[in-house]
Amino acid sequence: LLLRGGAAAAARAEPCQAPRQWEGRTVFYEHGSGRNTRAAVSYDGPNQRLRILEERKALIPCKKFFEYILLYKDAVMFQIEQVTKLCSKIALTEPWDPYDIPANSTYEDQYYIGGPGDEVMVQEWSDRKPARKLESWVGVYTVKDCYPVQETYTKNYSVTTSTRFFDIHPGIADPSVFTPPSTCQAAQLTRMKDEC
C-alpha cells in the first residue's frame, strides 16, 4: 500500500512554486575544501538580487567575515568586509540561478525529515534526464509552502557544493539590504581574501 502511494505521488508530481522573496539562514558547504559557511540570506527572485551576510559562530584567528550583495541584473557583486567596510566590486559571470524547482525537473522522491510527531514532508527534484544517468543539481523542497531545504550541485562526477536552508520566513523586512554602502563608491576591483 505504501509503495502504491509513492508511485501515485510520482505519477502526478509537479514542481511547486517556491517563494519569490524570503529571508533566512543557510549553511553553504564546499566539499572539496570541507569548509562550511554560515550566513543570513535575503533572497529577491523578481529583481534577481541576493544578500549574504556571513555569520560569526566562533572566534577564528585571522578570519575575515564578509557581506555579499549580488545584483544579477547589473551583473555585479559587492564584497564588503564586515569590520572595516572595505568594498570590492566584482563582475558576475554566472547567470542568475533562482532558488526554485525548474519546470522541467525530474521528480525523485517524497519523504519526511524529522521523527514521529516532529516531521516535515519534502520532495526531492533533480535535473536528471533519461539519456543521462547522473544529475548536476538536486533540490529538496517542503511540500507545504515549497521552501528550500537543501540544494546540491555536482560537477565532473563529484559533489562540489551543498546548501542547507533554515529559519526561512517570507518577504524582505528591509529592502535597503540590497543597497551597497557608501564605501563601495570607491570599491577595489579585486576580490578580498578571507584570511590575514
C-alpha positions as CSV (number, residue, x, y, z in Angstrom):
1,L,0.0,0.0,0.0
2,L,2.8,2.4,0.9
3,L,4.6,1.6,-2.4
4,R,1.4,2.3,-4.4
5,G,1.0,5.7,-2.7
6,G,4.6,6.6,-3.5
7,A,4.2,5.6,-7.2
8,A,0.9,7.6,-7.4
9,A,2.7,10.7,-5.9
10,A,5.4,10.3,-8.5
11,A,2.9,10.0,-11.4
12,R,1.2,13.3,-10.5
13,A,4.1,15.2,-9.0
14,E,4.5,18.7,-10.4
15,P,7.2,21.1,-9.2
16,C,5.8,23.5,-6.6
17,Q,6.3,27.3,-6.8
18,A,8.9,28.4,-4.3
19,P,8.5,31.8,-2.5
20,R,9.9,34.5,-4.7
21,Q,11.1,36.7,-1.8
22,W,12.3,35.4,1.6
23,E,14.9,35.8,4.4
24,G,16.5,33.0,6.3
25,R,19.8,31.3,7.1
26,T,22.0,29.0,5.2
27,V,25.0,26.7,5.6
28,F,27.0,26.5,2.4
29,Y,29.4,23.5,2.3
30,E,32.2,23.2,-0.2
31,H,33.0,19.5,-0.4
32,G,36.5,19.9,-1.9
33,S,37.8,22.1,1.0
34,G,35.5,20.8,3.7
35,R,34.5,24.3,4.6
36,N,31.1,25.4,6.0
37,T,30.0,29.0,5.7
38,R,27.0,30.1,7.8
39,A,25.1,33.1,6.7
40,A,21.9,35.2,6.9
41,V,20.4,35.5,3.5
42,S,17.9,37.9,1.8
43,Y,16.6,36.5,-1.4
44,D,14.7,38.6,-4.0
45,G,13.8,36.5,-7.0
46,P,11.8,39.0,-9.1
47,N,14.7,41.5,-9.0
48,Q,17.4,38.8,-9.2
49,R,19.2,40.0,-6.0
50,L,20.8,38.1,-3.2
51,R,22.4,39.4,0.0
52,I,24.6,37.1,2.1
53,L,25.8,38.1,5.5
54,E,28.4,35.7,6.8
55,E,27.8,34.8,10.5
56,R,30.4,34.6,13.2
57,K,29.8,31.5,15.1
58,A,33.2,31.1,16.7
59,L,36.4,33.1,17.1
60,I,38.6,32.1,14.2
61,P,42.0,33.8,14.3
62,C,42.8,35.8,11.2
63,K,39.4,35.1,9.6
64,K,37.6,38.0,7.9
65,F,33.8,37.9,7.5
66,F,32.0,39.5,4.6
67,E,28.7,40.7,3.4
68,Y,27.9,40.0,-0.3
69,I,25.4,41.9,-2.3
70,L,24.8,40.1,-5.7
71,L,22.9,42.2,-8.3
72,Y,22.4,39.8,-11.2
73,K,20.5,42.3,-13.4
74,D,23.6,44.6,-13.2
75,A,26.0,41.6,-13.4
76,V,27.9,42.9,-10.3
77,M,28.7,41.6,-6.8
78,F,29.8,43.7,-3.9
79,Q,32.0,42.1,-1.3
80,I,32.1,44.2,1.9
81,E,34.4,43.4,4.8
82,Q,32.2,43.5,7.9
83,V,34.6,45.3,10.3
84,T,36.4,47.8,8.1
85,K,33.6,48.2,5.4
86,L,36.2,47.9,2.7
87,C,34.5,47.1,-0.5
88,S,35.3,45.2,-3.7
89,K,33.2,45.4,-6.8
90,I,33.4,42.2,-8.9
91,A,31.7,41.3,-12.2
92,L,29.2,38.4,-12.0
93,T,29.8,36.0,-14.8
94,E,27.4,33.2,-13.8
95,P,23.8,33.6,-14.8
96,W,21.0,34.1,-12.2
97,D,20.1,30.7,-10.7
98,P,16.9,31.1,-8.6
99,Y,16.1,29.0,-5.5
100,D,13.3,27.2,-7.1
101,I,12.4,23.9,-8.8
102,P,12.7,24.4,-12.6
103,A,9.5,23.3,-14.5
104,N,11.5,20.6,-16.4
105,S,12.8,19.0,-13.3
106,T,12.6,15.3,-12.6
107,Y,10.7,14.1,-9.5
108,E,13.0,11.9,-7.4
109,D,11.2,11.2,-4.1
110,Q,8.9,12.4,-1.4
111,Y,9.6,11.7,2.3
112,Y,9.5,13.0,5.8
113,I,12.5,14.6,7.5
114,G,12.5,14.5,11.3
115,G,10.9,12.0,13.6
116,P,7.4,11.0,14.7
117,G,5.2,14.0,15.6
118,D,8.0,16.4,14.6
119,E,8.4,15.8,10.8
120,V,8.1,17.8,7.7
121,M,7.2,16.3,4.3
122,V,9.6,17.2,1.5
123,Q,10.0,16.4,-2.2
124,E,13.3,15.8,-3.9
125,W,13.8,17.0,-7.5
126,S,16.8,16.9,-9.9
127,D,17.9,17.9,-13.4
128,R,18.4,14.2,-14.3
129,K,17.2,13.3,-17.7
130,P,16.6,9.7,-19.1
131,A,19.5,10.0,-21.5
132,R,21.9,11.0,-18.7
133,K,22.3,8.8,-15.7
134,L,23.7,11.5,-13.3
135,E,22.3,14.8,-12.2
136,S,24.2,18.1,-11.7
137,W,21.5,19.5,-9.4
138,V,19.3,18.0,-6.7
139,G,16.9,20.2,-4.7
140,V,14.8,19.3,-1.7
141,Y,11.8,21.5,-1.0
142,T,9.0,21.3,1.5
143,V,5.6,20.1,0.2
144,K,3.8,22.8,2.2
145,D,4.8,26.3,1.0
146,C,7.7,25.0,-1.2
147,Y,10.5,26.3,1.0
148,P,14.1,25.2,0.0
149,V,15.6,22.7,2.4
150,Q,18.8,21.7,0.6
151,E,20.4,22.1,-2.8
152,T,23.4,20.1,-4.0
153,Y,25.4,20.8,-7.2
154,T,27.7,18.3,-8.8
155,K,30.4,18.9,-11.4
156,N,32.8,16.4,-13.0
157,Y,31.2,13.4,-11.2
158,S,31.9,14.8,-7.7
159,V,29.7,16.7,-5.3
160,T,31.0,20.3,-5.3
161,T,28.6,22.2,-3.1
162,S,25.6,21.8,-0.8
163,T,23.5,24.5,0.7
164,R,21.1,23.8,3.6
165,F,18.3,26.3,4.3
166,F,16.6,27.0,7.6
167,D,14.7,29.7,9.7
168,I,13.0,30.9,6.5
169,H,10.2,33.5,6.5
170,P,8.5,35.1,3.5
171,G,9.2,38.6,2.4
172,I,12.1,41.0,2.9
173,A,12.0,43.1,6.1
174,D,14.3,45.8,4.8
175,P,14.9,46.2,1.0
176,S,17.8,48.5,1.7
177,V,20.0,45.5,2.4
178,F,20.5,45.3,-1.4
179,T,22.0,48.8,-1.5
180,P,25.8,48.8,-1.2
181,P,27.2,51.0,1.5
182,S,28.9,54.3,0.6
183,T,32.3,52.7,0.9
184,C,31.5,50.9,-2.4
185,Q,31.7,54.1,-4.3
186,A,35.5,53.8,-4.1
187,A,35.5,50.0,-4.5
188,Q,38.5,48.0,-5.5
189,L,38.1,45.6,-8.4
190,T,39.7,42.5,-6.9
191,R,38.2,40.0,-4.5
192,M,39.4,40.3,-0.9
193,K,40.8,37.2,0.8
194,D,39.1,35.9,3.9
195,E,42.3,35.4,5.9
196,C,45.1,37.7,7.1
